[in-house]
């Protein structure tokens, strides 16, 4: 499962995080699939590539609680919710097959009684 989570960078007592898409089995600071943005908790500055974040969310990536809060503050979770609602509301019209008119069924002719053989005397 792909998760959107924080990857720690920076030095001691000066944490800096990258918001990344990564496999859930990989360690916190391990390799990642895609860089989505950055988060600096010291001054609260965040930079997020909205297009990439929406792509991963629509592909089924699950954000951690902290990343979900960060995305919500930027309005990305609301946009994702609206996109999901639009997809469920707009459905393709069902393709109707043209009705095939069946010819009226012919009634079987009445069975004629079999001719009786002449009686022998």
Residue frames as qw, qx, qy, qz and C-alpha x, y, z in Angstrom:
[[0.000, 0.890, 0.456, 0.000, 0.00, 0.00, 0.00],
 [0.396, 0.402, -0.021, 0.825, 1.28, 3.46, -0.86],
 [0.346, -0.770, -0.426, 0.324, 1.24, 6.05, 1.90],
 [0.223, 0.769, -0.040, 0.598, 1.78, 9.78, 1.93],
 [0.696, -0.645, -0.217, 0.230, 3.98, 10.52, 4.90],
 [0.052, -0.961, 0.269, -0.028, 6.77, 12.68, 6.31],
 [0.882, 0.140, -0.165, 0.420, 10.43, 11.88, 5.72],
 [0.422, -0.869, 0.006, 0.256, 12.75, 13.57, 8.20],
 [0.657, 0.465, -0.055, 0.591, 15.69, 15.64, 7.06],
 [0.150, -0.891, 0.133, -0.406, 17.72, 18.48, 8.57],
 [0.409, 0.337, -0.691, 0.492, 20.02, 18.37, 11.57],
 [0.380, -0.355, -0.752, 0.404, 19.58, 17.79, 15.29],
 [0.075, -0.600, -0.478, 0.637, 16.94, 20.00, 16.88],
 [0.235, 0.490, -0.202, -0.815, 16.26, 21.57, 13.49],
 [0.504, 0.232, 0.829, 0.070, 13.90, 19.09, 11.90],
 [0.366, 0.427, -0.310, -0.767, 12.79, 19.50, 8.32],
 [0.606, 0.155, 0.772, -0.113, 10.40, 17.11, 6.61],
 [0.214, 0.179, -0.633, -0.722, 9.71, 16.08, 3.05],
 [0.719, 0.204, 0.416, -0.517, 6.20, 14.95, 2.21],
 [0.125, 0.365, -0.831, -0.400, 6.64, 11.82, 0.11],
 [0.901, 0.071, -0.062, -0.424, 4.71, 8.94, -1.42],
 [0.077, 0.482, -0.869, 0.083, 6.26, 5.69, -0.26],
 [0.676, -0.142, -0.702, -0.170, 5.49, 2.03, 0.27],
 [0.608, -0.676, 0.061, -0.412, 4.14, 1.49, 3.78],
 [0.956, -0.217, -0.085, 0.180, 6.71, -1.26, 4.48],
 [0.575, 0.468, -0.205, 0.639, 9.71, 1.04, 3.96],
 [0.482, -0.441, -0.418, 0.631, 11.33, 2.67, 7.01],
 [0.004, -0.890, -0.299, 0.345, 10.62, 6.35, 7.79],
 [0.004, -0.828, 0.317, 0.464, 13.74, 7.79, 6.16],
 [0.623, -0.009, 0.707, 0.333, 14.07, 5.10, 3.50],
 [0.128, 0.023, 0.595, 0.793, 13.60, 5.35, -0.23],
 [0.383, 0.514, 0.454, -0.620, 10.47, 6.97, -1.61],
 [0.529, 0.462, 0.650, 0.289, 8.52, 6.86, -4.83],
 [0.220, 0.676, 0.308, 0.633, 7.72, 10.53, -5.35],
 [0.250, -0.207, -0.359, 0.875, 8.38, 13.86, -3.60],
 [0.006, -0.756, -0.625, -0.196, 5.17, 15.80, -3.00],
 [0.043, -0.894, -0.011, -0.446, 6.37, 18.76, -0.96],
 [0.460, 0.166, -0.566, 0.664, 8.18, 20.00, 2.12],
 [0.499, -0.781, -0.296, -0.233, 7.20, 20.95, 5.68],
 [0.370, 0.328, -0.482, 0.723, 9.25, 23.01, 8.12],
 [0.492, -0.651, -0.578, 0.008, 7.74, 22.74, 11.63],
 [0.440, -0.269, -0.264, 0.815, 10.03, 25.43, 13.07],
 [0.083, 0.212, -0.032, -0.973, 8.45, 28.27, 11.11],
 [0.523, 0.418, 0.616, -0.415, 5.38, 26.36, 9.85],
 [0.338, 0.566, -0.394, -0.640, 6.26, 26.82, 6.19],
 [0.684, 0.134, 0.717, 0.034, 4.93, 24.25, 3.74],
 [0.321, 0.491, -0.469, -0.660, 5.34, 23.85, 0.01],
 [0.610, 0.141, 0.774, -0.097, 3.19, 21.28, -1.74],
 [0.148, 0.153, -0.663, -0.718, 2.84, 20.36, -5.38],
 [0.598, 0.157, 0.394, -0.680, -0.95, 20.14, -5.51],
 [0.711, 0.380, -0.386, -0.448, -1.09, 18.32, -8.83],
 [0.416, 0.282, -0.858, 0.110, 1.12, 15.46, -7.66],
 [0.224, -0.055, 0.749, -0.621, -0.71, 15.21, -4.31],
 [0.696, 0.240, 0.158, -0.658, -4.10, 14.90, -6.03],
 [0.641, 0.369, -0.619, -0.264, -2.68, 12.31, -8.43],
 [0.229, 0.193, -0.907, 0.297, -1.50, 10.09, -5.57],
 [0.397, 0.074, 0.589, -0.700, -4.70, 10.53, -3.59],
 [0.739, 0.309, -0.087, -0.593, -6.81, 9.59, -6.60],
 [0.578, 0.341, -0.737, -0.086, -4.58, 6.53, -7.15],
 [0.828, -0.390, -0.375, -0.146, -5.45, 5.34, -3.64],
 [0.461, 0.248, -0.544, 0.655, -2.51, 6.49, -1.52],
 [0.530, -0.724, -0.441, -0.014, -3.41, 6.83, 2.17],
 [0.163, 0.685, -0.307, 0.640, -2.07, 9.95, 3.97],
 [0.448, -0.206, -0.686, 0.535, -0.91, 9.73, 7.58],
 [0.198, -0.817, -0.508, 0.190, -2.73, 11.89, 10.13],
 [0.300, -0.627, 0.066, 0.716, -0.11, 14.66, 10.06],
 [0.182, -0.029, 0.595, 0.782, 0.05, 14.76, 6.27],
 [0.018, -0.629, -0.739, -0.243, -3.76, 14.76, 6.10],
 [0.214, -0.821, -0.315, 0.426, -3.82, 17.84, 8.36],
 [0.263, -0.439, 0.325, 0.796, -1.20, 19.60, 6.22],
 [0.110, 0.225, 0.734, 0.631, -3.09, 18.81, 3.01],
 [0.090, -0.743, -0.662, 0.028, -6.34, 19.99, 4.61],
 [0.222, -0.722, -0.107, 0.646, -4.81, 23.35, 5.52],
 [0.117, -0.291, 0.514, 0.799, -3.87, 23.82, 1.87],
 [0.618, 0.366, 0.123, -0.685, -7.36, 22.80, 0.71],
 [0.265, 0.332, -0.830, -0.362, -6.13, 19.75, -1.17],
 [0.115, 0.151, 0.960, -0.208, -8.28, 17.26, 0.77],
 [0.418, 0.534, 0.382, -0.628, -11.40, 19.34, -0.03],
 [0.420, 0.539, -0.452, -0.574, -10.52, 19.36, -3.73],
 [0.111, 0.166, -0.974, -0.109, -9.95, 15.60, -3.60],
 [0.275, 0.324, 0.794, -0.434, -13.32, 15.12, -1.90],
 [0.462, 0.589, 0.066, -0.659, -15.02, 17.26, -4.56],
 [0.312, 0.427, -0.729, -0.435, -13.35, 15.25, -7.34],
 [0.044, 0.043, 0.993, -0.096, -14.61, 12.01, -5.80],
 [0.365, 0.472, 0.568, -0.567, -18.14, 13.39, -5.53],
 [0.429, 0.569, -0.270, -0.648, -18.12, 14.53, -9.17],
 [0.194, 0.262, -0.905, -0.273, -17.07, 11.06, -10.31],
 [0.126, 0.229, 0.934, -0.244, -19.90, 9.39, -8.41],
 [0.375, 0.562, 0.344, -0.652, -22.56, 11.87, -9.53],
 [0.485, 0.590, -0.365, -0.533, -21.67, 11.88, -13.22],
 [0.628, -0.055, 0.773, 0.064, -22.33, 8.45, -14.57],
 [0.093, 0.181, -0.685, -0.699, -22.26, 7.44, -18.17],
 [0.722, 0.133, 0.117, -0.668, -25.74, 6.86, -19.53],
 [0.634, -0.039, 0.772, 0.014, -26.53, 3.24, -20.03],
 [0.200, 0.288, -0.644, -0.680, -26.27, 2.22, -23.65],
 [0.710, 0.224, 0.480, -0.464, -29.62, 0.89, -24.74],
 [0.255, -0.050, 0.852, 0.455, -29.64, -1.79, -27.33],
 [0.443, 0.086, -0.291, -0.844, -32.16, -1.22, -30.10],
 [0.663, 0.060, 0.603, -0.439, -35.29, -3.22, -29.53],
 [0.083, 0.140, -0.867, -0.471, -35.55, -6.13, -31.91],
 [0.695, 0.094, 0.131, -0.701, -39.11, -6.72, -33.04],
 [0.310, -0.080, 0.945, 0.062, -39.91, -10.35, -33.13],
 [0.416, -0.027, -0.592, -0.690, -42.09, -11.65, -35.93],
 [0.730, -0.197, 0.271, -0.596, -45.38, -13.02, -34.63],
 [0.281, -0.232, 0.931, 0.007, -45.01, -16.70, -33.92],
 [0.555, 0.067, -0.567, -0.605, -46.75, -18.91, -36.44],
 [0.723, -0.178, 0.480, -0.465, -49.27, -21.23, -34.95],
 [0.140, -0.189, 0.940, 0.249, -48.62, -24.85, -35.85],
 [0.553, -0.014, -0.482, -0.679, -51.17, -26.25, -38.23],
 [0.764, -0.219, 0.372, -0.480, -53.78, -28.46, -36.60],
 [0.176, -0.288, 0.931, 0.142, -52.61, -32.01, -36.68],
 [0.702, 0.113, -0.365, -0.601, -54.61, -34.04, -39.18],
 [0.789, -0.235, 0.514, -0.241, -55.82, -37.38, -37.87],
 [0.103, -0.359, 0.862, 0.343, -53.95, -40.24, -39.40],
 [0.690, 0.133, -0.394, -0.592, -55.86, -42.22, -42.02],
 [0.692, -0.228, 0.624, -0.283, -57.22, -45.45, -40.60],
 [0.045, 0.236, -0.887, -0.393, -56.31, -48.56, -42.53],
 [0.686, -0.039, -0.338, -0.643, -59.22, -50.33, -44.19],
 [0.624, -0.272, 0.632, -0.371, -60.67, -53.06, -42.09],
 [0.232, 0.215, -0.896, -0.311, -60.23, -56.60, -43.38],
 [0.771, -0.058, 0.150, -0.616, -63.25, -58.92, -43.64]]
